[in-house]
Amino acid sequence: MNETSPAQSPHRPSDHPSIASGRIGVLIVNLGTPEAADAPSVRRYLREFLSDRRVIEDNGLLWKLILNAVILPIRPRIKAHDYATIWNQDLNESPLKTITRAQSEKLAVRLATLGSTLSVDWAMRYGNPSIASRLDALAKAGCERILIVPLYPQYAAATTATVGDEVFRCLMRMRWQPSIRMAPPYFDDAVYIQALANSLQAALAGLAFKPDVILASYHGIPKDYFLKGDPYYCHCAKTTRLLRDRLGFDDKALMMTFQSRFGRAEWLTPATIDTVQSLAERGCKNLLVITPGFSADCLETLEEIAVENAGVFKRHGGENFAVVPCLNDSADGMAVIEAIATRELKGWV
C-alpha cells in the first residue's frame, strides 16, 4: 500500500494519523456483464445498461414504458440462454469478466518497471466490480492520481463517454478527489493496428479454408447518434482502412459492417447479419470475421457472431465460417494496453 507514517514525513506533525498517499492508479474499464447466466441477473444488468441516457438518448416516458413493460419481462430470458452457452463455468462468470481481470493482472506486471507506487485495477461500467467501488479502493490505497483507460478502441458517446460520466459522478461524492486522466481512444494507434494485423494473419494461417471475404464487424450505434456528431463511424472506418493498408487488402476483401442492431431506429449500415446472409446467397462459401471494436471476447463475439451469424451464413448456402478471437490478454493485446497506459502516465511516473 505504500503507507506514509508521520515518522516518514517531516511535513506532518508527530500526532498526525497514518494515511496512505503518494500512489498512482490505473483503472481499465470494460462494458459490463450480468452476475449470473439467469434471467434475474440479466434483467438487473439490462435495466442499468438500458437506463443510461448515453445508450438510449430518447429516454423519456415512452421508452421507460417499453423498457419496463416489454423488454425487461421478455428479453432477459432469451439473453440468459445465450449467456449460458458461453459462460465460464469454472469461475461462474462471463468470459468478459475473466478476460478483463487477466488484462489487469498482466498490465500490473508489465507496468511494474515504472515503480512500486503504481496500482492497477479493473472495473465494469455496468455491473460489478463497479467503477465507484474501484475508484474508492484506489483512493483508500493512497492513489492521488488515477488514469482511466476505457477499453474501447473507437470513441462513442454510448461507450467511452459514459465511462467518463460515471467517473465524474463518483468524484462528486468524494471530499478528497484524486487527479484524473482519461485515456483517449486508440482506433489509429500503430501498436493497435499491428496487433490486429498479427491476429488476423495468425487466424488466416490456422484456417483449413481460404476466406472468400473477411468482415470487420463493429458494434453498431443508431445512425442518428452519428448525424449528431458522434465520431464512432469515422473511427471504425479509419481502423478498417489502416488494417487494409497494413495487410494489402481492398474494400472487397476486407469489408466493414456493424452488428448488434437493437430496436426500430435506423442504425449504421451495412449490418453484419444482413451482409452475412447476402454474401452466402451470392455464392460466398468461406467467410472469416474479425471484431476490431471489442478488446475482449464477450456475448457479442462468442454468441452473436460465432453462433447466430454463423447459422445464418450456413442456412443461406455458406459452408465455412470462422471468427478471429479478440486481442484479449494475448501478448499483442497486452502490448496495446501497455502502450496506451505508458503514454498516458508520462509526467506522473
For each residue, the residues with C-beta under 8 A, 3 or more apart:
1: 20 23 141 142
2: 20 22 23 116 117 142
3: 18 19 20 142
4: 8 9 18 19 20 21 22 142
5: 8 9 18
6: 9 12 13 14 15 16 17 18
7:
8: 4 5
9: 4 5 6 12 16
10:
11:
12: 6 9 16
13: 6 16
14: 6
15: 6
16: 6 9 12 13 19
17: 6
18: 3 4 5 6
19: 3 4 16 142
20: 1 2 3 4 23 140 141 142
21: 4 142 144
22: 2 4 117 142 144
23: 1 2 20 117 118 119 138 141 142 143 144
24: 117 118 119 143 144 145 146 147 345 348 349
25: 118 119 120 121 138 141 143 145 146 147 178
26: 107 111 118 119 120 121 146 147 149 341 345
27: 120 121 122 123 131 134 135 138 146 147 148 149
28: 100 103 104 107 120 121 122 123 149 151 337
29: 122 123 124 125 131 148 149 150 151 163
30: 96 100 122 123 124 125 151 295 296
31: 96 124 125 126 159 298
32: 45 48 49 96 124 125 126 127
33: 45 93 94 96 97 124 126 127 298
34: 37 38 41 42 44 45 80 83 94 127
35: 41 44 45 127 128
36: 40 41 92
37: 34 41 42 80 83 84 87 94
38: 34 41 42 80
39: 42 43 76 77 80
40: 36 43 44 76
41: 34 35 36 37 38 44 45 80
42: 34 37 38 39 45 46 75 76 79 80 83
43: 39 40 46 47 72 76
44: 34 35 40 41 47 48
45: 32 33 34 35 41 42 48 49 126 127
46: 42 43 49 50 71 72 75 76 79
47: 43 44 50 51 67 72
48: 32 44 45 51 52 126 127
49: 32 45 46 52 55 126
50: 46 47 55 56 67 71
51: 47 48 56 59 67
52: 48 49 55 56 126 158 162
53: 56 57 59
54: 57 157 158 161 162 165
55: 49 50 52 158 162
56: 50 51 52 53 59 63
57: 53 54 222 224 225
58: 62 63
59: 51 53 56 63 64
60: 63 64
61: 64 65
62: 58 65 66
63: 56 58 59 60 66 67
64: 59 60 61 67 68
65: 61 62 68 69
66: 62 63 69 70 71
67: 47 50 51 63 64 70 71 72
68: 64 65 71 72
69: 65 66 73
70: 66 67 73 74
71: 46 50 66 67 68 74 75
72: 43 46 47 67 68 75 76
73: 69 70 76
74: 70 71 77 78
75: 42 46 71 72 78 79
76: 39 40 42 43 46 72 73 79 80
77: 39 74 80 81
78: 74 75 81 82
79: 42 46 75 76 82 83 299
80: 34 37 38 39 41 42 76 77 83 84
81: 77 78 84 85
82: 78 79 85 86 299 303 304
83: 34 37 42 79 80 86 87 94 299 303
84: 37 80 81 87
85: 81 82 303 307
86: 82 83 94 95 299 302 303
87: 37 83 84 92 93 94 95
88: 91 92 93 94 95 97 98
89: 92
90:
91: 88 97 98
92: 36 87 88 89
93: 33 87 88 97 98
94: 33 34 37 83 86 87 88 97 98 298 299
95: 86 87 88 98 99 296 297 298 302
96: 30 31 32 33 99 100 296 297 298 299
97: 33 88 91 93 94 100 101 124
98: 88 91 93 94 95 101 102
99: 95 96 102 103 296 297 326 328 329
100: 28 30 96 97 103 104 122 124 151 296
101: 97 98 104 105 122
102: 98 99 105 106 328 329
103: 28 99 100 106 107 122 151 295 296 328 329 333 334 337
104: 28 100 101 107 108 120 121 122
105: 101 102 108 109 120
106: 102 103 109 110 329 334
107: 26 28 103 104 110 111 120 334 337 338 341
108: 104 105 111 112 118 119 120
109: 105 106 112
110: 106 107 113 334 338
111: 26 107 108 114 118 120 338 341 342 345
112: 108 109 116 118
113: 110
114: 111 118 342 345 349
115: 118 349
116: 2 112
117: 2 22 23 24 349
118: 23 24 25 26 108 111 112 114 115 349
119: 23 24 25 26 108 138 141 143
120: 25 26 27 28 104 105 107 108 111
121: 25 26 27 28 104 134 137 138
122: 27 28 29 30 100 101 103 104 129 134
123: 27 28 29 30 129 130 131 133 134 135
124: 29 30 31 32 33 97 100 127 128 129 130 131
125: 29 30 31 32 131 159 162 163 166
126: 31 32 33 45 48 49 52
127: 32 33 34 35 45 48 124 130
128: 35 124 133
129: 122 123 124 133 134
130: 123 124 127 133 134
131: 27 29 123 124 125 134 135 163 166 167 170
132: 135 136 166 170 173
133: 123 128 129 130 136 137
134: 27 121 122 123 129 130 131 137 138
135: 27 123 131 132 138 139 146 167 170 171 174 178
136: 132 133 139 140 170
137: 121 133 134 140 141
138: 23 25 27 119 121 134 135 141 143 146 178
139: 135 136 142 143 146 174 176 178
140: 20 136 137
141: 1 20 23 25 119 137 138
142: 1 2 3 4 19 20 21 22 23 139
143: 23 24 25 119 138 139 146 178
144: 21 22 23 24 178 179
145: 24 25 178 179 180 181 348
146: 24 25 26 27 135 138 139 143 178 179 180 181
147: 24 25 26 27 180 181 183 341 344 345 348
148: 27 29 163 164 167 180 181 182 183
149: 26 27 28 29 183 337 340 341 344
150: 29 159 160 163 164 182 183 185
151: 28 29 30 100 103 295 296 337
152: 155 156 159 160 163 185 293 295
153: 185 186 187 189 192 235 239 292 293 295
154: 185 187 218 232 235 236 239 293
155: 152 159 160 161 184 185 187 230 231 232 235
156: 152 159 160 161 221 225 230 232
157: 54 160 161 162 225 230 232
158: 52 54 55 161 162 221 225
159: 31 125 150 152 155 156 162 163
160: 150 152 155 156 157 163 164 185
161: 54 155 156 157 158 164 165
162: 52 54 55 125 157 158 159 165 166
163: 29 125 131 148 150 152 159 160 166 167 182
164: 148 150 160 161 167 168 182
165: 54 161 162 168 169
166: 125 131 132 162 163 169 170
167: 131 135 148 163 164 170 171 180 182
168: 164 165 171 172 180
169: 165 166 172 173
170: 131 132 135 136 166 167 173 174
171: 135 167 168 174 177 180
172: 168 169
173: 132 169 170
174: 135 139 170 171 177 178
175:
176: 139
177: 171 174 180
178: 25 135 138 139 143 144 145 146 174
179: 144 145 146
180: 145 146 147 148 167 168 171 177
181: 145 146 147 148 344 348
182: 148 150 163 164 167
183: 147 148 149 150 186 340 341 344
184: 155
185: 150 152 153 154 155 160 235
186: 153 183 189 192 336 340
187: 153 154 155 192 235 236 238 239
188: 192 193 235 238 239 242
189: 153 186 192 193 336 339 340
190: 193 194
191: 194 195 335 336 339
192: 153 186 187 188 189 195 196 239 336
193: 188 189 190 196 197 239 242 243 246
194: 190 191 197 198 246 332
195: 191 192 198 199 327 332 333 335 336
196: 192 193 199 200 239 243 246 290 292 327
197: 193 194 200 201 243 246 247
198: 194 195 201 202 332
199: 195 196 202 203 290 324 325 327 330 332
200: 196 197 203 204 214 243 247 290 324
201: 197 198 204 205 247
202: 198 199 205 206
203: 199 200 206 207 288 290 322 324 325
204: 200 201 207 211 288
205: 201 202
206: 202 203
207: 203 204 210 211 288 322
208: 320
209: 286 319 320 322
210: 207 286
211: 204 207 214 286 287 288 320 322
212: 279 284 285 286 287
213: 252 253 255 279 284 286 287 288
214: 200 211 249 253 254 255 287 288 289 290
215: 254 255 256 257 272 275 276 287 288 289 290
216: 239 240 243 254 255 256 257 289 290 291 292
217: 257 258 259 272 289 290 291 293 305
218: 154 236 256 257 258 259 291 292 293
219: 258 259 260 293 294 300
220: 258 259 260 261 267 268 271
221: 156 158 225 226 230 232 233 258 267 268
222: 57 225 226 263 265 266 267 268
223: 226 227 265 266 267 268 269
224: 57 227 228 265 266
225: 57 156 157 158 221 222 228 230 232
226: 221 222 223 229 230 232 233 268
227: 223 224
228: 224 225
229: 226
230: 155 156 157 221 225 226 233
231: 155 234 235
232: 154 155 156 157 221 225 226 235 236 268
233: 221 226 230 236 237 268
234: 231 237 238
235: 153 154 155 185 187 188 231 232 238 239
236: 154 187 218 232 233 239 240 256 258 292 293
237: 233 234 240 241 256
238: 187 188 234 235 241 242
239: 153 154 187 188 192 193 196 216 235 236 242 243 292 293
240: 216 236 237 243 244 254 256 292
241: 237 238 244 245
242: 188 193 238 239 245 246
243: 193 196 197 200 216 239 240 246 247 249 254 292
244: 240 241 247 248 249 250 251 253 254
245: 241 242 248
246: 193 194 196 197 242 243
247: 197 200 201 243 244 254
248: 244 245
249: 214 243 244 253 254
250: 244 253 254
251: 244 254 255 256
252: 213 255
253: 213 214 244 249 250
254: 214 215 216 240 243 244 247 249 250 251
255: 213 214 215 216 251 252 270 275
256: 215 216 218 236 237 240 251 270
257: 215 216 217 218 270 271 272 275
258: 217 218 219 220 221 236 261 267 268 269 270 271 272
259: 217 218 219 220 271 272 273 291 300 304 305 309
260: 219 220 300 304
261: 220 258 267 271 273
262: 267
263: 222
264:
265: 222 223 224
266: 222 223 224
267: 220 221 222 223 258 261 262 271
268: 220 221 222 223 226 232 233 258
269: 223 258 274
270: 255 256 257 258 274 275
271: 220 257 258 259 261 267 274 275
272: 215 217 257 258 259 275 276 289 305 309
273: 259 261 276 277 308 309 312
274: 269 270 271 277 278
275: 215 255 257 270 271 272 278 279
276: 215 272 273 279 280 287 309 312 313 318
277: 273 274 280 281 312 313 316
278: 274 275 281 282
279: 212 213 275 276 282 284 287 313 318
280: 276 277 284 287 312 313 314 315 316 317 318
281: 277 278 316 317
282: 278 279
283: 317
284: 212 213 279 280 287 318
285: 212 317 318 319 320
286: 209 210 211 212 213 318 319 320 321
287: 211 212 213 214 215 276 279 280 284 313 318 320 321 322
288: 203 204 207 211 213 214 215 321 322 323 324
289: 214 215 216 217 272 305 309 321 322 323 324
290: 196 199 200 203 214 215 216 217 323 324
291: 216 217 218 259 294 300 301 305 323 324 326
292: 153 196 216 218 236 239 240 243
293: 152 153 154 217 218 219 236 239
294: 219 291 297 298 300 301 326
295: 30 103 151 152 153 326 327 328 333 337
296: 30 95 96 99 100 103 151 326 327 328 329
297: 95 96 99 294 301 302 325 326 328
298: 31 33 94 95 96 294 301 302 326
299: 79 82 83 86 94 96 302 303 304
300: 219 259 260 291 294 303 304 305
301: 291 294 297 298 304 305 306 323 326
302: 86 95 297 298 299 305 306 307
303: 82 83 85 86 299 300 306 307 308
304: 82 259 260 299 300 301 307 308 309
305: 217 259 272 289 291 300 301 302 308 309 310 323
306: 301 302 303 309 310 323
307: 85 302 303 304 310 311
308: 273 303 304 305 311 312
309: 259 272 273 276 289 304 305 306 312 313 321
310: 305 306 307 313 314 321 323
311: 307 308 314 315
312: 273 276 277 280 308 309 315 316
313: 276 277 279 280 287 309 310 316 318 321
314: 280 310 311 317 318 319 321
315: 280 311 312
316: 277 280 281 312 313
317: 280 281 283 285 314
318: 276 279 280 284 285 286 287 313 314 321
319: 209 285 286 314
320: 208 209 211 285 286 287
321: 286 287 288 289 309 310 313 314 318
322: 203 207 209 211 287 288 289
323: 288 289 290 291 301 305 306 310
324: 199 200 203 288 289 290 291
325: 199 203 297 328 330
326: 99 291 294 295 296 297 298 301 333
327: 195 196 199 295 296 330 332 333 336
328: 99 102 103 295 296 297 325 333
329: 99 102 103 106 296 333 334
330: 199 325 327 333 334
331: 334 335
332: 194 195 198 199 327 335 336
333: 103 195 295 326 327 328 329 330 336 337
334: 103 106 107 110 329 330 331 337 338
335: 191 195 331 332 338 339
336: 186 189 191 192 195 327 332 333 339 340
337: 28 103 107 149 151 295 333 334 340 341
338: 107 110 111 334 335 341 342
339: 189 191 335 336 342 343
340: 149 183 186 189 336 337 343 344
341: 26 107 111 147 149 183 337 338 344 345
342: 111 114 338 339 345 346
343: 339 340 346
344: 147 149 181 183 340 341
345: 24 26 111 114 147 341 342 348 349
346: 342 343 349
347:
348: 24 145 147 181 345
349: 24 114 115 117 118 345 346
